[in-house]
Amino acid sequence: MRLHDVHQGIHKHRKPRRVGRGPGSGRGKTAGRGHKGQGQLAGWTTHPAFEGGQMPLSRRVPKRGFHNRWAAVVQAVNVGALSALFQDGEEVTPQRLREVGLISGRCDAVKILGDGELQRRLIVSAHRFSRTAAEKIQARGGQVVVLPGPAPVANKRRRQKQAGNQAQPTS
């Protein structure tokens, strides 16, 4: 490749195709819209999922269950993975788990699960623990620290009202 070949074939300001300008242009008469039907009319557009009157795919595919879009996203980490990546007596936090690569992406809570064997004494901080995970960590002499989750919005409003009522003097 040469320097003058870099922009070969790239047209920034390409002129629009002039349709409907006579039969000699190659796109005259119907202007590429074909003969008859709805599509020949100016300004006519179709719904992206329209399949010509055929039952659309979105209605043909069966749907089951319920997906809660507001559910908390929980990332799970097994005790065996902690044993492999952390040293004896080290403190394990969600930030450290992210640095090591055990959790990635957005999550609302981190849960420690009891799969695998724990060979080290660790201080583990997470939002949730399974019963077996907590037992394994404590059996090795480690500590289980439960982090608080986000407070529900209703509780925040209730606390704000109570704080506002206490601040106002009563007569």
Backbone as numpy.savetxt, mean C-alpha at the origin, in Angstrom:
# Nx Ny Nz CAx CAy CAz Cx Cy Cz
26.90 3.87 -31.26 26.05 5.05 -31.26 26.94 6.29 -31.26
26.58 7.24 -32.07 27.29 8.51 -32.17 26.45 9.59 -31.48
27.10 10.70 -31.21 26.42 11.79 -30.52 25.23 12.32 -31.31
25.35 12.40 -32.65 24.25 12.91 -33.45 23.10 11.91 -33.60
23.28 10.66 -33.14 22.22 9.65 -33.21 21.33 9.64 -31.96
21.71 10.37 -30.94 21.02 10.29 -29.65 19.54 10.66 -29.79
19.24 11.74 -30.49 17.86 12.20 -30.59 17.18 11.77 -31.89
17.75 10.81 -32.56 17.18 10.33 -33.81 15.80 9.70 -33.54
14.78 10.11 -34.26 13.45 9.53 -34.09 12.61 10.15 -33.00
13.16 11.13 -32.28 12.39 11.79 -31.22 11.88 13.12 -31.78
10.55 13.30 -31.80 9.94 14.51 -32.33 9.16 15.17 -31.22
9.70 16.25 -30.66 9.05 16.92 -29.54 7.75 17.58 -29.96
7.77 18.28 -31.08 6.61 19.08 -31.47 6.01 18.50 -32.75
5.50 17.29 -32.65 4.91 16.63 -33.80 3.56 17.26 -34.12
3.32 17.54 -35.39 2.05 18.14 -35.80 0.93 17.10 -35.67
-0.28 17.54 -35.29 -1.39 16.58 -35.19 -1.77 16.07 -36.58
-2.24 14.83 -36.63 -2.65 14.22 -37.90 -3.94 14.89 -38.37
-3.94 15.36 -39.60 -5.11 16.05 -40.16 -5.98 15.01 -40.84
-7.11 14.70 -40.23 -8.01 13.68 -40.76 -9.21 14.34 -41.42
-9.85 13.60 -42.32 -11.05 14.12 -42.98 -10.75 15.20 -44.00
-9.61 15.16 -44.68 -9.22 16.18 -45.66 -9.19 15.61 -47.08
-10.14 14.74 -47.40 -10.24 14.23 -48.76 -9.67 12.84 -48.92
-10.09 12.13 -49.98 -9.67 10.74 -50.17 -8.19 10.56 -50.46
-7.53 11.56 -50.99 -6.10 11.43 -51.32 -5.19 11.42 -50.10
-5.69 11.87 -48.96 -4.85 11.96 -47.76 -4.65 10.60 -47.08
-5.50 9.63 -47.42 -5.40 8.32 -46.77 -6.26 8.23 -45.53
-6.68 9.39 -44.99 -7.58 9.41 -43.84 -8.73 10.37 -44.11
-9.25 10.31 -45.32 -10.35 11.19 -45.70 -11.69 10.52 -45.46
-12.74 11.13 -45.95 -14.10 10.63 -45.85 -14.53 10.37 -44.42
-14.36 9.16 -43.89 -14.83 8.84 -42.53 -13.81 9.22 -41.47
-12.64 9.66 -41.87 -11.59 10.14 -40.95 -11.17 9.07 -39.95
-11.13 7.82 -40.37 -10.65 6.75 -39.50 -11.68 6.25 -38.51
-12.96 6.73 -38.64 -13.99 6.33 -37.68 -14.84 5.17 -38.18
-14.62 4.74 -39.38 -15.41 3.63 -39.90 -16.78 4.08 -40.36
-17.63 3.13 -40.78 -18.96 3.44 -41.30 -20.02 3.15 -40.25
-20.92 4.08 -40.06 -22.10 3.95 -39.18 -21.74 3.61 -37.73
-22.74 3.52 -36.90 -22.54 3.18 -35.49 -22.26 4.40 -34.63
-22.28 4.18 -33.32 -22.10 5.29 -32.38 -20.75 5.97 -32.53
-19.72 5.18 -32.83 -18.36 5.71 -32.86 -18.11 6.72 -33.94
-19.00 6.88 -34.92 -18.78 7.84 -35.99 -19.10 9.26 -35.55
-19.85 9.42 -34.47 -20.31 10.74 -34.07 -19.22 11.51 -33.33
-19.23 12.82 -33.53 -18.24 13.68 -32.87 -18.52 13.74 -31.38
-17.48 13.71 -30.59 -17.60 13.84 -29.14 -18.03 12.58 -28.43
-18.19 11.48 -29.16 -18.65 10.24 -28.53 -17.47 9.51 -27.91
-17.60 9.14 -26.66 -16.57 8.33 -25.99 -17.26 7.19 -25.29
-16.52 6.14 -25.02 -17.08 4.98 -24.34 -16.49 4.85 -22.95
-17.21 4.18 -22.09 -16.70 3.89 -20.75 -15.52 2.94 -20.90
-14.45 3.10 -20.12 -13.27 2.25 -20.29 -13.58 0.75 -20.15
-14.61 0.40 -19.36 -14.92 -1.02 -19.15 -16.00 -1.52 -20.11
-16.44 -0.66 -21.04 -17.51 -1.07 -21.96 -16.99 -2.11 -22.94
-17.72 -3.21 -23.10 -17.28 -4.30 -23.97 -18.28 -4.56 -25.09
-18.87 -3.49 -25.61 -19.76 -3.63 -26.75 -21.08 -4.28 -26.40
-21.54 -4.16 -25.19 -22.81 -4.76 -24.80 -22.64 -6.13 -24.17
-21.48 -6.74 -24.35 -21.18 -8.02 -23.68 -21.10 -7.77 -22.18
-21.41 -8.79 -21.38 -21.33 -8.64 -19.93 -19.89 -8.30 -19.54
-19.67 -7.16 -18.90 -18.30 -6.73 -18.60 -17.57 -7.69 -17.66
-16.27 -7.69 -17.76 -15.44 -8.59 -16.96 -15.68 -8.36 -15.47
-15.85 -7.10 -15.08 -16.04 -6.78 -13.66 -17.32 -7.41 -13.11
-18.30 -7.71 -13.99 -19.53 -8.36 -13.54 -19.50 -9.86 -13.75
-18.63 -10.33 -14.65 -18.53 -11.77 -14.90 -17.74 -12.49 -13.80
-16.77 -11.80 -13.21 -15.90 -12.42 -12.22 -16.63 -12.48 -10.88
-16.66 -13.65 -10.23 -17.34 -13.72 -8.92 -16.55 -12.98 -7.85
-17.29 -12.40 -6.93 -16.66 -11.65 -5.85 -17.13 -12.23 -4.52
-16.18 -12.39 -3.61 -16.51 -12.93 -2.30 -15.79 -12.15 -1.22
-16.39 -12.15 -0.05 -15.70 -11.60 1.11 -15.78 -10.08 1.20
-14.95 -9.56 2.08 -14.97 -8.15 2.41 -13.54 -7.72 2.67
-13.15 -6.58 2.12 -11.82 -6.04 2.37 -11.96 -4.73 3.12
-11.47 -4.70 4.34 -11.58 -3.51 5.17 -10.42 -2.58 4.85
-10.72 -1.49 4.17 -9.65 -0.57 3.76 -9.08 0.21 4.94
-9.78 0.24 6.07 -9.29 0.98 7.23 -8.64 0.07 8.27
-8.47 -1.19 7.96 -7.85 -2.11 8.91 -6.39 -1.75 9.13
-5.89 -2.01 10.31 -4.49 -1.74 10.62 -3.60 -2.71 9.86
-2.51 -2.19 9.30 -1.54 -3.02 8.58 -0.52 -3.52 9.61
-0.47 -4.84 9.80 0.40 -5.44 10.81 1.49 -6.24 10.11
2.74 -5.96 10.44 3.88 -6.71 9.89 4.29 -7.74 10.94
4.46 -8.99 10.51 4.81 -10.07 11.43 6.28 -10.43 11.28
6.93 -10.70 12.42 8.33 -11.12 12.45 8.43 -12.31 13.39
9.12 -13.36 12.93 9.27 -14.56 13.75 10.47 -14.47 14.68
10.36 -15.16 15.80 11.42 -15.18 16.80 12.72 -15.76 16.22
12.60 -16.75 15.34 13.78 -17.36 14.72 14.58 -16.36 13.91
13.90 -15.42 13.23 14.59 -14.40 12.45 15.33 -13.42 13.36
14.75 -13.12 14.53 15.42 -12.24 15.49 16.70 -12.88 16.00
16.64 -14.17 16.26 17.79 -14.90 16.77 18.94 -14.89 15.77
18.60 -14.93 14.48 19.64 -14.99 13.45 20.31 -13.64 13.20
19.59 -12.53 13.44 20.10 -11.21 13.04 20.55 -10.31 14.17
20.25 -10.66 15.42 20.62 -9.79 16.53 21.55 -10.51 17.51
22.41 -9.73 18.16 23.37 -10.28 19.12 22.74 -10.38 20.50
23.42 -11.10 21.38 22.96 -11.33 22.75 22.87 -9.99 23.50
21.75 -9.74 24.17 21.56 -8.54 24.97 21.17 -7.31 24.16
21.02 -7.44 22.88 20.70 -6.29 22.02 19.22 -5.93 22.15
18.93 -4.63 21.92 17.56 -4.15 21.98 16.96 -4.17 20.57
15.79 -4.79 20.45 15.10 -4.91 19.15 13.89 -3.99 19.17
13.89 -3.00 18.24 12.78 -2.05 18.11 12.27 -2.10 16.67
11.09 -1.55 16.40 10.61 -1.52 15.01 11.58 -0.80 14.06
12.27 0.24 14.57 13.25 0.94 13.73 14.41 0.03 13.37
14.90 -0.74 14.34 16.01 -1.66 14.08 15.57 -2.78 13.13
14.32 -3.26 13.29 13.80 -4.29 12.38 13.75 -3.77 10.95
13.42 -2.49 10.79 13.39 -1.89 9.46 14.80 -1.76 8.89
15.75 -1.36 9.73 17.14 -1.23 9.29 17.71 -2.57 8.83
17.39 -3.62 9.56 17.90 -4.96 9.25 17.21 -5.54 8.03
15.98 -5.07 7.74 15.24 -5.54 6.57 14.18 -6.58 6.87
13.83 -6.76 8.15 12.79 -7.72 8.49 11.39 -7.17 8.25
11.25 -5.84 8.30 9.98 -5.23 7.92 10.27 -4.15 6.90
9.32 -3.96 5.99 9.48 -2.93 4.97 8.11 -2.37 4.63
8.10 -1.21 4.05 6.84 -0.59 3.66 6.14 0.03 4.86
4.89 0.45 4.62 4.11 1.11 5.67 3.45 0.08 6.56
3.52 0.30 7.85 2.80 -0.59 8.77 2.36 0.20 9.99
1.23 -0.23 10.55 0.70 0.42 11.75 1.19 -0.26 13.02
1.49 -1.55 12.93 1.92 -2.30 14.10 2.88 -3.42 13.69
3.74 -3.81 14.63 4.66 -4.93 14.42 4.29 -6.00 15.43
4.12 -7.23 14.93 3.77 -8.34 15.81 4.89 -9.38 15.76
5.31 -9.84 16.92 6.34 -10.86 17.02 5.64 -12.21 17.19
5.98 -13.16 16.30 5.39 -14.49 16.32 6.40 -15.51 16.85
5.92 -16.64 17.31 6.76 -17.62 18.01 7.37 -18.70 17.15
7.41 -18.57 15.83 7.97 -19.61 14.97 9.50 -19.55 15.01
10.14 -20.69 15.21 11.60 -20.76 15.26 12.11 -20.82 16.68
13.42 -21.02 16.81 14.05 -21.10 18.12 14.83 -19.82 18.41
14.81 -19.42 19.66 15.53 -18.23 20.10 16.74 -18.67 20.92
17.95 -18.32 20.43 19.17 -18.69 21.13 19.78 -17.53 21.93
19.25 -16.34 21.84 19.86 -15.17 22.47 18.89 -14.49 23.43
19.46 -13.74 24.35 18.68 -12.95 25.30 18.50 -11.57 24.68
17.25 -11.22 24.35 16.97 -9.97 23.66 15.92 -9.15 24.41
16.02 -7.83 24.24 15.00 -6.92 24.75 14.18 -6.52 23.53
12.96 -7.06 23.42 12.16 -6.89 22.21 11.01 -5.92 22.48
10.96 -4.84 21.67 9.87 -3.86 21.75 9.03 -3.99 20.49
7.73 -4.23 20.66 6.81 -4.34 19.53 5.41 -4.00 20.01
4.50 -3.84 19.06 3.13 -3.49 19.42 2.34 -4.70 19.91
2.66 -5.90 19.35 1.93 -7.10 19.73 2.89 -8.28 19.80
2.54 -9.25 20.63 3.31 -10.49 20.77 2.36 -11.66 20.82
2.72 -12.76 20.16 1.93 -13.97 20.35 2.36 -14.57 21.69
1.51 -15.41 22.26 1.80 -15.99 23.56 3.10 -16.80 23.53
3.28 -17.61 22.49 4.48 -18.45 22.40 5.73 -17.59 22.22
5.63 -16.48 21.47 6.79 -15.61 21.28 7.20 -14.98 22.61
6.23 -14.48 23.37 6.54 -13.87 24.67 7.16 -14.90 25.61
6.64 -16.12 25.61 7.19 -17.18 26.47 8.63 -17.50 26.08
8.92 -17.61 24.78 10.27 -17.94 24.33 11.27 -16.84 24.68
10.86 -15.58 24.52 11.75 -14.45 24.83 12.05 -14.42 26.32
11.01 -14.59 27.15 11.20 -14.54 28.60 11.93 -15.77 29.13
11.77 -16.91 28.46 12.47 -18.12 28.88 13.98 -17.98 28.72
14.43 -17.19 27.74 15.85 -16.94 27.51 16.39 -15.81 28.37
15.54 -15.21 29.20 15.99 -14.12 30.07 15.82 -12.75 29.44
15.13 -12.68 28.32 14.91 -11.40 27.65 13.69 -10.68 28.20
13.42 -9.51 27.63 12.29 -8.70 28.06 11.33 -8.47 26.90
10.05 -8.41 27.25 9.00 -8.13 26.27 8.43 -6.76 26.61
8.60 -5.80 25.68 8.11 -4.44 25.89 7.00 -4.18 24.87
5.77 -3.97 25.35 4.63 -3.72 24.47 4.53 -2.23 24.22
4.66 -1.84 22.94 4.57 -0.43 22.55 3.10 -0.03 22.42
2.76 1.21 22.78 1.37 1.65 22.61 1.06 1.90 21.14
-0.14 1.54 20.74 -0.59 1.80 19.37 -1.20 3.19 19.28
-1.62 3.61 18.11 -2.27 4.92 18.00 -3.60 4.93 18.75
-3.87 6.03 19.43 -5.11 6.14 20.19 -6.27 6.32 19.22
-7.41 5.65 19.46 -8.57 5.83 18.59 -9.04 7.28 18.59
-9.58 7.73 17.49 -10.01 9.11 17.33 -11.08 9.47 18.35
-12.00 8.56 18.63 -13.09 8.83 19.58 -12.51 9.13 20.96
-11.49 8.39 21.37 -10.88 8.62 22.68 -10.19 9.98 22.73
-9.56 10.37 21.62 -8.90 11.68 21.58 -9.92 12.79 21.76
-11.06 12.66 21.06 -12.10 13.69 21.17 -12.65 13.75 22.60
-12.85 12.58 23.22 -13.37 12.53 24.58 -12.40 13.22 25.53
-11.09 12.95 25.35 -10.08 13.57 26.23 -10.06 15.08 26.03
-10.20 15.54 24.79 -10.19 16.97 24.52 -11.39 17.65 25.17
-12.55 17.00 25.11 -13.75 17.57 25.75 -13.56 17.65 27.26
-13.00 16.58 27.84 -12.79 16.58 29.30 -11.79 17.65 29.70
-10.74 17.81 28.90 -9.75 18.84 29.21 -10.35 20.24 29.07
-11.23 20.40 28.06 -11.90 21.70 27.87 -12.87 22.02 28.99
-13.57 20.99 29.51 -14.53 21.20 30.61 -13.81 21.56 31.90
-12.65 20.96 32.14 -11.90 21.23 33.37 -11.27 22.61 33.34
-10.91 23.11 32.14 -10.25 24.39 32.02 -11.23 25.55 32.22
-12.55 25.35 31.92 -13.51 26.42 32.05 -13.93 26.57 33.52
-13.92 27.81 33.99 -14.34 28.02 35.39 -15.86 27.87 35.52
-16.28 27.29 36.60 -17.73 27.13 36.85 -18.20 28.28 37.73
-19.40 28.78 37.48 -19.88 29.92 38.27 -21.03 29.51 39.16
